[in-house]
Structure formats: structure tokens, C-alpha cells
Amino acid sequence: MRARLALLLLALAGAGCASTTGVGYYWQSVTGHLRLMQAARPVEHWLADGQTPAALKSRLALAQQIRAFAVSDLALPDNASYHRYADLQRRAAVYNVVAAPELSLTLQSWCFPVVGCVGYRGYFSEEDAQAFGRSLDPSLEVNVYPVPAYSTLGWMNWAGGDPLLNTFIGYPEGELARIVFHELAHQVVYVRNDTVFNESFATAVERLGGARWLQTRAGEQAQADYKRFDQRRQAFRALTASVRQHLQTLYRDRTLDDTTKLRRKATIMDDFRRDYAGLRTRWEGFAGYDQFVARANNASFATQAAYDELVPGFLALFEREGRDFARFYDAVRALAARPKEERQASLHGLAGTAMASGATGRP
């Protein structure tokens, strides 16, 4: 059993849970995840415990309703994951480190056993994450950010599965549903060496599932709260997508030298911060994206793109499959079996056709 556990935890390196190369790299992955698993207790134990705060009991009960909905309405896996809860006594499950060149939106990648190459490294310790970021080539733009949850891709269900965590249990109802759906989606389809495909697929599932939950199960207050939150998110997403496009166009311009590109890049970033300040004013001071803007660089924009780039194609595929989740997953598995260039071209084509017809598939 211990040998099996060690082998499986080695694979966490590519699931956002690794630190540095060598023995220490995998050791922190193993010990960090073991501590997380050991902190988890079945939800029913927390609910029966008289010392559990009433507010936490309410959130855990809601999370179990969301978990059941994931199976009954979204055809997501019915297994051990998200039936236990752990309080990690910290603000994040892991801390990811990402890096990109100063004139590129291509993330540096690291390769690991089993799961292949990914565009980030994850640490259980924020201090270790920051130290690794500082150790990278100074020419790279680096971002270190907290991650509320990660998936073990179903490998750990035999040992209790991925638990609910204090790092996200307090999220607004719609967001709590979305994060559970996103992480479960990684247990449905995962492709080696294709972070954009994996994250875009899970993001599509979370959006589709979150919309269905809100429409059919959430109360009026939860729907109103989510609508206000999502309007802000859509506005910010549109702003950052525009910035990414401007940066990508600039970086690909072969008629400009690097000095000119850097100067124009600085102007684009100044405009981004100004435009964000305008959004923030209209949001009556809502500061939810302040940290992203303060840290914004090529690495953070490239990371965001990994979660968004192929989502329109997946949403269009969902529509093509009659909005049936089981059929949708089968179609995604078929795509996953094709070469990377082919599956991405297919998804871009689906998105373009949907846009041309006006059927975007947006939940």
C-alpha cells in the first residue's frame, strides 16, 4: 500500500503539487499531500460534531448537495472525492509558480512522470514557491499565485479522494459549485502535455454545470449574488482578453526590434491598469482583481489564457452533442485521442462556426 501511495503521489508533480527537481522535489509533494489527506475527515463526522461551527455545517451540507448534483445532472464521477473535509489552516491548497519570457505569452513548461509536461510548478509552502520563483532565470517574468484546490485526477479515490477544503468552502454558492465541477472534470478527461486542453475543458464543465446549478437548484439570493459577481468577472475577462490580444500581436510583429516592443508593451500595461481602475470605480470599489492587476505580467496573462483559450470550442461541442453531458464527454475523449494540433484546430473550428451562426454555447 505504501509503495502504491508513493508511486501515485509522484504523479502529483504534474497536477500542481511539485516543487523542485530531485528527491526534495517529490518528497515535498508526497509529504504535503499526505498531510492534507490526514487532515480530512468524512463530512458526516463534521456535521455530527458539536464543535463544528453552524456556518461550516451549512456550507458542508450545501457542498454535499452540489456533489450529488454533479453525478445526477452532470454525469461527473460518482466516487470518494469531495465527501471529506479538511481545514489546512492556510489560505491556499498549493502555490503555483509560472514563468514566461519578457516578449512572449508562452509559459515555460516542466515535465513530470505520468502526467507529462505542464506550464506550472506547485508547492505546498508559499515560501518554497517564492524561493523557486526567485531562482529562475532573471530574464523570465514570474508569477506566484495561490490555488484553492487541485485534482489528483482520480488516482487517490482509493485512499479517500480529493477533499473539500477550507480554502474554498466559503465561496459564494455558485463559485463553490463551479470549483467542485471543475476539479471533478479533470477526473473525466486528462491529456498528457496539453495544459490548455485540460484546463479549458474543465473550465467549460464548470461554467455549464454552474449555470445549470444556479438555474435549477439555487435560491433567488444566491442567483442575484452570482449574477453581480459574474458580471464583474465577464467585464474583467473581456479586458484581459483584449490585453492578451494586443500583447500577442506586438510580440509576433517581426518588423519591430525588442527595444520598441518593450516600450510599446509598457504602454499596453499602463492602459490595462488605467482601464481596470475605471472598472473598479464602476464596481463601487470591489477589489477582487487587485492582486492579479498588481502582479500582471506575461506569465499571469499566459496562465489565464490556458483556462480560457479553448472554452468556446468546448461549449460549441456541448451544443453539438445536444447539451447531453455523457455524449459531450465521449466527444471530448475522442478529441483527446487525436494529435494535439488536430484537436485544437477542431475546437477552434467549432468555436468559429458557432460564432458565425450566433450559437456561441455560452451558459
C-alpha positions, -999 to 999 in steps of 0.1 A, spaced: 0 0 0 28 25 9 46 17 -24 14 23 -43 9 56 -25 44 68 -32 41 59 -69 8 77 -72 20 108 -54 50 111 -76 25 119 -104 12 149 -84 41 168 -97 22 174 -129 -11 181 -111 1 213 -95 18 196 -65 55 196 -71 84 218 -61 120 213 -74 138 186 -93 154 158 -74 144 139 -43 133 170 -25 110 179 -53 90 148 -49 94 145 -12 75 177 -5 48 165 -29 44 133 -11 45 147 25 24 178 16 -4 157 1 -2 132 29 -7 160 55 -37 172 35 -52 137 34 -46 131 71 -64 164 80 -95 153 61 -125 137 79 -158 125 64 -183 153 61 -208 134 82 -183 135 111 -180 172 108 -218 175 107 -222 153 138 -195 171 158 -209 196 183 -178 217 180 -182 224 143 -195 259 137 -230 262 124 -219 282 94 -194 255 84 -220 228 88 -243 247 65 -216 250 38 -207 213 41 -243 203 37 -245 225 6 -213 210 -8 -228 175 -5 -259 186 -24 -236 201 -51 -216 168 -51 -248 148 -56 -259 171 -84 -225 166 -102 -234 130 -105 -271 131 -112 -272 161 -136 -237 165 -150 -227 128 -153 -195 135 -134 -178 107 -115 -195 91 -85 -166 83 -63 -149 92 -30 -139 127 -39 -154 157 -21 -171 136 6 -145 146 32 -133 180 45 -100 194 58 -91 227 74 -55 233 62 -50 264 84 -37 283 54 -52 303 25 -44 280 -4 -41 243 -11 -9 249 -31 10 278 -46 18 277 -83 48 292 -100 46 302 -136 71 319 -159 73 334 -194 98 354 -214 95 391 -214 83 392 -250 62 360 -252 30 346 -238 43 311 -239 47 296 -205 78 277 -196 70 241 -190 83 214 -167 79 177 -173 70 150 -148 63 113 -146 29 100 -157 12 133 -164 37 148 -188 47 185 -193 27 213 -177 32 251 -176 35 255 -138 51 241 -107 31 237 -75 43 240 -39 26 233 -6 47 260 10 43 296 -2 78 303 10 92 275 -11 72 287 -41 86 322 -38 121 309 -34 118 288 -66 104 318 -84 135 338 -74 158 310 -86 146 312 -122 164 330 -150 161 367 -143 151 373 -179 118 354 -172 87 371 -159 75 351 -129 42 349 -111 34 330 -78 -3 327 -70 -24 308 -45 -45 278 -57 -76 269 -37 -79 233 -50 -61 208 -72 -71 174 -86 -53 141 -82 -71 130 -114 -89 102 -96 -57 84 -87 -63 89 -50 -100 79 -48 -90 45 -33 -75 65 -4 -104 88 2 -103 110 -28 -98 147 -31 -113 165 -1 -133 197 3 -110 224 18 -113 255 39 -96 273 10 -128 273 -10 -157 260 12 -167 296 20 -170 307 -16 -204 320 -28 -227 292 -37 -223 295 -75 -185 296 -71 -184 266 -47 -204 246 -73 -181 256 -101 -149 246 -84 -162 212 -75 -174 206 -111 -140 219 -124 -119 195 -103 -142 165 -110 -140 173 -147 -102 166 -146 -111 130 -135 -132 126 -167 -105 136 -193 -69 144 -188 -44 146 -217 -6 144 -212 13 175 -223 -17 197 -230 -25 221 -202 -46 243 -224 -69 215 -235 -72 201 -199 -79 234 -182 -102 247 -209 -123 215 -208 -126 217 -170 -135 254 -172 -162 246 -198 -177 220 -175 -176 243 -145 -194 271 -165 -220 247 -179 -225 230 -146 -225 261 -126 -252 277 -148 -274 246 -145 -270 245 -107 -279 282 -104 -309 278 -127 -324 247 -111 -312 245 -75 -300 278 -62 -323 303 -44 -331 338 -55 -305 354 -33 -277 331 -45 -287 338 -81 -287 375 -76 -253 374 -58 -238 353 -85 -252 375 -113 -235 406 -98 -202 387 -93 -203 372 -128 -210 405 -145 -178 418 -129 -159 387 -139 -171 389 -175 -160 425 -177 -126 417 -163 -123 387 -186 -131 408 -216 -105 434 -206 -77 409 -200 -85 391 -233 -81 423 -251 -48 429 -234 -36 394 -243 -45 400 -279 -26 433 -280 4 417 -264 4 387 -287 1 409 -318 30 430 -306 53 401 -298 47 384 -331 55 416 -351 87 408 -369 91 444 -381 99 457 -347 131 454 -326 130 443 -290 135 478 -276 105 491 -294 84 461 -284 93 466 -247 84 503 -249 50 495 -265 44 467 -241 48 492 -212 22 514 -228 -2 484 -231 3 476 -195 -3 512 -184 -35 513 -204 -46 480 -188 -41 494 -153 -60 526 -162 -89 506 -177 -90 484 -147 -92 514 -124 -122 525 -145 -139 492 -140 -132 493 -103 -148 527 -100 -180 514 -116 -179 484 -93 -181 507 -63 -146 497 -51 -149 459 -55 -112 448 -52 -114 412 -62 -89 415 -90 -65 439 -74 -38 413 -68 -40 400 -103 -35 435 -117 -7 443 -93 12 411 -103 2 412 -140 29 401 -164 33 378 -193 32 347 -170 -1 357 -154 -17 365 -188 -5 333 -203 -18 313 -173 -52 329 -177 -52 321 -214 -47 284 -206 -81 284 -188 -99 303 -215 -85 297 -249 -104 266 -260 -135 271 -239 -156 285 -268 -149 253 -287 -159 231 -259 -191 250 -254 -199 246 -291 -191 209 -288 -216 206 -259 -242 222 -281 -234 199 -310 -239 169 -287 -274 180 -278 -264 195 -244 -260 160 -231 -231 157 -207 -224 120 -213 -223 124 -250 -202 155 -246 -176 137 -225 -174 109 -251 -168 135 -278 -141 151 -257 -124 117 -252 -125 112 -289 -108 146 -294 -82 138 -267 -71 107 -287 -62 129 -317 -29 147 -321 -26 180 -302 -27 202 -333 -57 184 -347 -78 186 -315 -70 223 -311 -78 230 -347 -111 211 -343 -121 231 -313 -112 264 -329 -132 254 -359 -163 246 -338 -160 279 -320 -157 298 -353 -188 280 -367 -208 287 -336 -198 323 -336 -207 327 -373 -241 312 -367 -247 332 -335 -249 300 -314 -220 306 -290 -230 280 -265 -222 304 -236 -240 292 -205 
